Amino acid sequence: MRDLSSGASTNLLCVCLRRSSLLAASSVTAKPAEGDEVVGIALVTPQANEVLVCAVTSDAHAILCRVSEIPELANPGRGVTVIKTDETHPGTTVVGFGVGTRKDKVMLVVETDGGKEISIGPERLSVTARGGKGHGLMRKAKVVRVSPPAPPALPALLN
């Protein structure tokens, strides 16, 4: 992360690639590996609260780590590994990611091949270091869709 005292912009752009890499940069000039594709992009504005990133794989594993653990990419590069994919199953890939804080109860909603929806966030997962296999969400399940949580309902207006 940038030094906040320098007066430079502190907004970072996080780009998640299919093969478990995550880039953090103020302007991204990535060198994706052969067959890699972009899963998602998020603008991260450091706040007083700790900013977290949650990544989910197709074999129903998820990891929650600090954005500050992801070094800023200043030159073209491949980024860092946030979550390890299962090497025994070659089709396992990163299917989605989300950014939030500890105050966010839900950062992502995962739908499995059995139709079950699982809410993921700091309430369900503990914050760990990047680079691990993550927490198993369900056994023998595949993730088919990852979406952001539904926005909170607006309060009723008083007449």
Secondary structure, DSSP 8 states (H G I E B T S, - for coil): ---GGG-----EEEEEETTSEEEEESS--B---TT--EEEEEEE---SS-EEEEEEETTSEEEEEEGGGS-B--SSB--EESB---TTSTT--EEEEEEEETT-S-SEEEEETTS-EEEESTTTS----TTB--EE-STT--EEEEE------------
